[in-house]
Amino acid sequence: MREILVVDDNSAVLKQMAVLLSGHYEYSLARSGEQAVSYCKRERPDLVLLDIEMPGMDGFECLRQLRQNPGFARIPVIFLTSKHDRETEAKCLGCGARDFIRKPAEKNILLHRLKLHLSISDYQGKLSDSVVLMSQILGISVAELIECRDENTGGHVVRTSRYVEILGKDLLERGEFENDLDERRLELMVRAAPLHDIGKISISDKILLKRGKLSNEEFNIMKGHAVIGANILEHMYRRTPTLDYLRYAVLIASSHHERYDGRGYPHSLKADTIPLCGRIMAVADVYDAMVSNRIYREGMPHSEAARIIYEGNETQFDPVVIEAFERCEGRFMAISPGLARQKANVDDPEG
């Protein structure tokens, strides 16, 4: 059953609303704007009925603070008002409320409005999710096209995304990086991870497909993919600011080649000045690069790649992320393309 939060400083109004909603919706009651904001930080009601005139924090300020919570953006708010003038109605709608209901509320009108706005909210949510999914599919497709240019067609962008998820979940379960990591942020990181090398679209095939060691000049050009990728993704995010994962894509693209000791590129960031998503991506990207076949070499066994990862502890990689890698080694190995090659050899020993 859907939950309605009713916010009003008048006890009689709260009692009336409880009677009207009972049997149709679950409901919670708040006696002030402050209580409503506090409640919505802990819970996520499906709709809010909000009084305008309250002591302390009025309804307009309450709505403004609620909208600062990213998870609250799509939750419909309907103002309860005893004022019937056009100025008040215009202000209600102008500040982002979906509708207004005049007090005292009439049951049939109330239930009709609630049903209508919950249906609209559901439709908008499905539409928004479809847009996000489509943008992810397009983004991953572009990333895979770039991957194919690099003759690295073994699913690097998909595997690295899974590694990021594995490391992030382990860190989250252990309460690490509480200020930078929660379920929502991890979800956005995982969505963003496939776009980490999108800047390689600007690198010529002569450099990208070179079989030998890159010259210093060529390597400097190759390093430019981090900034170029971040700029591309920044432009995409500015055009579609509702796609929150693109914020993380910008950070990952620009920082996944930074080093914990400050000797990485493109900005020589050090330790926790490197965004957490970049520190996690660095381990995922380097590991998969080592165990995957490349145009100039075959992939390493997991054991050798893991040894190199551990050698980079506190120099190339964040030690806390390395601890997570150690706990999750088996899950990395299960996804590793090296394991797939071993299985293929067993299935077809003469192949």
JOHU-V919423 format. One record per residue. RES is the residue in one small letter. SS is DSSP state (a for helix, b for strand, c for the rest). NEAR is the number of other C-alpha atoms within 10 Angstrom. Layout:
# JOHU-V919423
res:RES ss:SS near:NEAR
res:RES ss:SS near:NEAR
This chain:
# JOHU-V919423
res:m ss:c near:9
res:r ss:c near:11
res:e ss:b near:16
res:i ss:b near:21
res:l ss:b near:21
res:v ss:b near:25
res:v ss:b near:28
res:d ss:c near:25
res:d ss:c near:18
res:n ss:c near:13
res:s ss:a near:12
res:a ss:a near:10
res:v ss:a near:18
res:l ss:a near:18
res:k ss:a near:11
res:q ss:a near:13
res:m ss:a near:22
res:a ss:a near:18
res:v ss:a near:12
res:l ss:a near:17
res:l ss:a near:17
res:s ss:c near:10
res:g ss:c near:10
res:h ss:c near:12
res:y ss:c near:15
res:e ss:b near:15
res:y ss:b near:20
res:s ss:b near:16
res:l ss:b near:20
res:a ss:b near:20
res:r ss:c near:16
res:s ss:c near:23
res:g ss:a near:28
res:e ss:a near:16
res:q ss:a near:14
res:a ss:a near:24
res:v ss:a near:19
res:s ss:a near:12
res:y ss:a near:16
res:c ss:a near:16
res:k ss:a near:12
res:r ss:a near:8
res:e ss:c near:9
res:r ss:c near:15
res:p ss:c near:19
res:d ss:c near:21
res:l ss:b near:22
res:v ss:b near:25
res:l ss:b near:23
res:l ss:b near:28
res:d ss:b near:27
res:i ss:c near:25
res:e ss:c near:18
res:m ss:c near:18
res:p ss:c near:10
res:g ss:c near:11
res:m ss:c near:16
res:d ss:c near:18
res:g ss:a near:25
res:f ss:a near:21
res:e ss:a near:15
res:c ss:a near:22
res:l ss:a near:23
res:r ss:a near:13
res:q ss:a near:16
res:l ss:a near:21
res:r ss:a near:16
res:q ss:c near:10
res:n ss:c near:12
res:p ss:a near:9
res:g ss:a near:13
res:f ss:a near:17
res:a ss:c near:10
res:r ss:c near:15
res:i ss:c near:20
res:p ss:b near:20
res:v ss:b near:22
res:i ss:b near:23
res:f ss:b near:25
res:l ss:b near:25
res:t ss:b near:20
res:s ss:c near:15
res:k ss:c near:14
res:h ss:c near:11
res:d ss:c near:8
res:r ss:a near:9
res:e ss:a near:9
res:t ss:a near:15
res:e ss:a near:18
res:a ss:a near:11
res:k ss:a near:12
res:c ss:a near:22
res:l ss:a near:14
res:g ss:a near:10
res:c ss:c near:12
res:g ss:c near:15
res:a ss:c near:20
res:r ss:c near:14
res:d ss:b near:17
res:f ss:b near:21
res:i ss:b near:21
res:r ss:b near:15
res:k ss:c near:14
res:p ss:c near:12
res:a ss:c near:17
res:e ss:c near:12
res:k ss:a near:14
res:n ss:a near:10
res:i ss:a near:12
res:l ss:a near:16
res:l ss:a near:15
res:h ss:a near:10
res:r ss:a near:16
res:l ss:a near:21
res:k ss:a near:12
res:l ss:a near:11
res:h ss:a near:19
res:l ss:a near:16
res:s ss:a near:12
res:i ss:a near:13
res:s ss:a near:17
res:d ss:a near:14
res:y ss:a near:12
res:q ss:a near:13
res:g ss:a near:14
res:k ss:a near:12
res:l ss:a near:12
res:s ss:a near:15
res:d ss:a near:13
res:s ss:a near:12
res:v ss:a near:14
res:v ss:a near:17
res:l ss:a near:13
res:m ss:a near:12
res:s ss:a near:15
res:q ss:a near:19
res:i ss:a near:12
res:l ss:a near:12
res:g ss:a near:18
res:i ss:a near:20
res:s ss:a near:15
res:v ss:a near:16
res:a ss:a near:22
res:e ss:a near:23
res:l ss:a near:15
res:i ss:a near:22
res:e ss:a near:20
res:c ss:a near:13
res:r ss:a near:15
res:d ss:c near:18
res:e ss:c near:14
res:n ss:c near:17
res:t ss:c near:16
res:g ss:c near:15
res:g ss:c near:15
res:h ss:a near:21
res:v ss:a near:23
res:v ss:a near:15
res:r ss:a near:20
res:t ss:a near:27
res:s ss:a near:21
res:r ss:a near:20
res:y ss:a near:26
res:v ss:a near:27
res:e ss:a near:21
res:i ss:a near:21
res:l ss:a near:26
res:g ss:a near:28
res:k ss:a near:18
res:d ss:a near:18
res:l ss:a near:20
res:l ss:a near:17
res:e ss:a near:10
res:r ss:c near:11
res:g ss:c near:12
res:e ss:c near:16
res:f ss:c near:12
res:e ss:c near:10
res:n ss:c near:7
res:d ss:c near:12
res:l ss:c near:19
res:d ss:c near:17
res:e ss:a near:12
res:r ss:a near:10
res:r ss:a near:16
res:l ss:a near:21
res:e ss:a near:16
res:l ss:a near:18
res:m ss:a near:29
res:v ss:a near:23
res:r ss:a near:24
res:a ss:a near:26
res:a ss:a near:34
res:p ss:c near:27
res:l ss:c near:27
res:h ss:c near:31
res:d ss:c near:24
res:i ss:a near:25
res:g ss:a near:24
res:k ss:a near:22
res:i ss:a near:19
res:s ss:a near:15
res:i ss:c near:18
res:s ss:c near:13
res:d ss:a near:12
res:k ss:a near:9
res:i ss:a near:17
res:l ss:a near:19
res:l ss:c near:15
res:k ss:c near:14
res:r ss:c near:12
res:g ss:c near:10
res:k ss:c near:10
res:l ss:c near:14
res:s ss:c near:10
res:n ss:a near:9
res:e ss:a near:9
res:e ss:a near:15
res:f ss:a near:13
res:n ss:a near:12
res:i ss:a near:15
res:m ss:a near:18
res:k ss:a near:17
res:g ss:c near:17
res:h ss:a near:22
res:a ss:a near:26
res:v ss:a near:18
res:i ss:a near:20
res:g ss:a near:24
res:a ss:a near:26
res:n ss:a near:16
res:i ss:a near:14
res:l ss:a near:24
res:e ss:a near:19
res:h ss:a near:13
res:m ss:a near:15
res:y ss:a near:19
res:r ss:a near:12
res:r ss:a near:10
res:t ss:c near:12
res:p ss:c near:13
res:t ss:c near:13
res:l ss:c near:18
res:d ss:c near:17
res:y ss:a near:22
res:l ss:a near:28
res:r ss:a near:20
res:y ss:a near:28
res:a ss:a near:29
res:v ss:a near:26
res:l ss:a near:24
res:i ss:a near:30
res:a ss:a near:29
res:s ss:a near:28
res:s ss:a near:28
res:h ss:c near:28
res:h ss:c near:27
res:e ss:c near:26
res:r ss:c near:25
res:y ss:c near:24
res:d ss:c near:17
res:g ss:c near:16
res:r ss:c near:15
res:g ss:c near:17
res:y ss:c near:17
res:p ss:c near:17
res:h ss:c near:16
res:s ss:c near:16
res:l ss:c near:19
res:k ss:c near:18
res:a ss:a near:19
res:d ss:a near:10
res:t ss:a near:12
res:i ss:c near:23
res:p ss:c near:20
res:l ss:a near:23
res:c ss:a near:26
res:g ss:a near:27
res:r ss:a near:28
res:i ss:a near:27
res:m ss:a near:29
res:a ss:a near:25
res:v ss:a near:25
res:a ss:a near:26
res:d ss:a near:23
res:v ss:a near:16
res:y ss:a near:22
res:d ss:a near:25
res:a ss:a near:17
res:m ss:a near:21
res:v ss:a near:22
res:s ss:c near:23
res:n ss:c near:18
res:r ss:b near:17
res:i ss:c near:14
res:y ss:c near:11
res:r ss:b near:11
res:e ss:c near:12
res:g ss:c near:18
res:m ss:c near:18
res:p ss:c near:17
res:h ss:a near:23
res:s ss:a near:12
res:e ss:a near:12
res:a ss:a near:18
res:a ss:a near:20
res:r ss:a near:10
res:i ss:a near:14
res:i ss:a near:20
res:y ss:a near:17
res:e ss:a near:13
res:g ss:c near:18
res:n ss:b near:17
res:e ss:c near:16
res:t ss:c near:17
res:q ss:c near:23
res:f ss:b near:22
res:d ss:c near:23
res:p ss:a near:17
res:v ss:a near:16
res:v ss:a near:23
res:i ss:a near:21
res:e ss:a near:16
res:a ss:a near:19
res:f ss:a near:25
res:e ss:a near:15
res:r ss:a near:13
res:c ss:c near:15
res:e ss:a near:16
res:g ss:a near:12
res:r ss:a near:14
res:f ss:a near:23
res:m ss:a near:17
res:a ss:a near:12
res:i ss:a near:15
res:s ss:c near:22
res:p ss:a near:23
res:g ss:a near:21
res:l ss:a near:15
res:a ss:a near:13
res:r ss:a near:13
res:q ss:a near:13
res:k ss:a near:12
res:a ss:a near:12
res:n ss:a near:12
res:v ss:a near:11
res:d ss:a near:10
res:d ss:c near:9
res:p ss:c near:9
res:e ss:c near:6
res:g ss:c near:7
